[in-house]
């Protein structure tokens, strides 16, 4: 594996749910939501599987002997595999694109396990698969001679003004834009966070 040429460009990444990643360059990467997009079809196929399993139980048959149940089980498994492959393909293409274009990639050291304790967001966070993205990014950076810098998960990236560095305190998730009271700069919450992550990482 040959290292990629140096680009003299660094980037900060803020991972999110409405957008998968917001870069300090101003670019926003859409969140494809593969599991959520396929959830209607997946729910329908899993209902059929459950119904066939219940029917086999009522007839006193073993599930291994029920060909219809086994066919449906494979159908559900193939659907899960398709979702997994789509997600892996998206993460691989995004990570290699970032590594080609930047020398240092700064991001937060997120703990998805703790974030998924919020039951309202758990499904969306699981679907985004941030830990897998970080893992792919780290080993590809090592392959191609680039660097991934992780900052503390406790760093208040969305609270600090990227212009004057004033900490204006914690903001609820519904606040997507805000104006710094100190210098008057108007910020997009996620873009401001990615700029702070870049500065802190460097």
N, C-alpha and C positions, 0 to 999 in steps of 0.2 A: 504494500500500500504506500503510495507516494503522498507526502504532505502537500496540502494545497498552498499556493503562494500567499504571502501576507498581503492584507488589504489596507492595513493602517486604519481600520474601522472597528469601533466597539459598539455594543448594543446592550441595552437593558430591557428585560422582558418582565411584564406583569401578567401573570396568568389569571384568567377570569372565566366566567360562565356565559355572559351575553356575547362576548368575543373570547375565543380560545386563548389568544395571546395579543397583548398590546405592546408594540415595540417603541423604544424611545425615539425612533426615527419618525414616528407618527403613523406608521402602518398598523392596521388592525386586522388580525387573522380571524375569519369567521369560525364559529364553533359548529362543526358539522352535525353533532348530536346523533350519532349513528343508532344507538340503542333506542332513544326516544322516538326517532323517525320510524323505526321498525316495530315499535311497541304494539301498535294495533294488530299487525299481522302476527306477531309473536304471541300475543294474547289469544287470538283466535285459534292458532295451532296448538297451543298448550291446553286450551279448553277441550279440544278434540281428543288430545292425548289423555287427559284426566277422565273424560267420558268413557273412552275405550278401556282404560284401566279399571274403572268402576264396573263396567259391564263384564269384564273377564272375572272379576272378584265375585260378582253375583252368580256367575255360571260355574264357579268353583274351579276355574282354570288357572294354571300358572302363567305369569306374564311372558315368560320365555317361550311358551307354546302358542301364544297368540300372535299370528303373523300381522294382523291389522295394527295391533298395538306397537309391534316392533317397527313396522313401516313408518308409523307416525312419530315414534321416538327418534328415528333417524332424520325425519323431516325437520323436527324441532332442533336437533343437534346441528344439522347443516345450516339452519338459519342463524344459530348462535355463532357458528364458525364464520359465516359470511360477515356478520357484524364485527367480529374480532379481526378478521383480515382487512376490512375497510379501515378500521381504526389504526391498525398497525401500519398500513400503507400511508395513511395521512400523516402520522407521526414521523415516519421515516423520511418522507419527502420534505416535510417542514424542517426537520432537524438538519438535513444535509444542505438545504438552501441557506439556513442561518450560518452554518459552519463555512460554507463557500464564501459568503459575503462579509464575514466578521472575524476578527482575531480573538477578541475577548467577549464572552457572553455572560452577562451578569443577571442573576435571578435569585428569588427568595428560596430559602430552604423550607418549603412547605411540608406540613404533616397532614396528609389527606385523612389519616385515621381519626385525628381530632376534629377536623372539619366536617367529617361525615356523621358526627354526633348530632348535627343539626338535621333532623329528619325531613325538613322541608327541602333541603338542598342535597341530601345524600345521593339520590339517584343521578342528578345532574353532575355532581362531582365525580361519582364513580364512572359515569359515561365519558367525562372529559379525559380521564386517565392521566393526570398530571405526573404521578411517580414514574410511569412508563416512559413518558416524554423526556423527563429528566435523565432517566437511565440511558435511553438511546442517545441523547445529546452528549452525555458525558463520555461514553465509550467511542463515539464517532469523533469527538473533539480530540481525544487521545490518539486515535488513528491518524488523523489528518494534521496534527501539530497545532491545534488551536486550544483555547483555554476556557473552561466554564468556571465562573466564580460564583459561589453561593453566599449570600448574606444572611444574617440572622433572621429567623421568622418573626422575631419581636421588634424588628426595625419598623418604625411607624411611617412607612413609605407613602401612605395615603393621607397622612396628617400634616406633612411638612410641605411648605411652599418651595417648589424647585427653583424659584427665582431668588428669594431673600432668605430661605432656610428657616422661616418662622414656623413653629409648631402650633397649629390652630386647634388641636384637640381631635378627639375621635368623632367620626361622622357616621351616621347610619347608612346602610347599603343603598337606601333609596336616593341618597344625595349623589348624583352623577357629575355635577358641575358645581364649582364654588369659587368665590373671589376672596383673595387674601386681604385681610383687614389692614395689614402692615404696609404692603407695597401696591395693592390694588390690582395685582395680576389675576386674570380670570383663568381657571384651570379646568380641563377635563380630568376627572378624578383618576382614571386609569392611565392616561398619558403622563400625568404629573407623577404618578407612582412609579412608572417605568423610568422616568428621568432620574428620580431619587434613587432607585435601585442601581442604575448605571453609575451615578456619582459615588454612592456608598461602596459599590463593588470595586471601582477603580482606586 
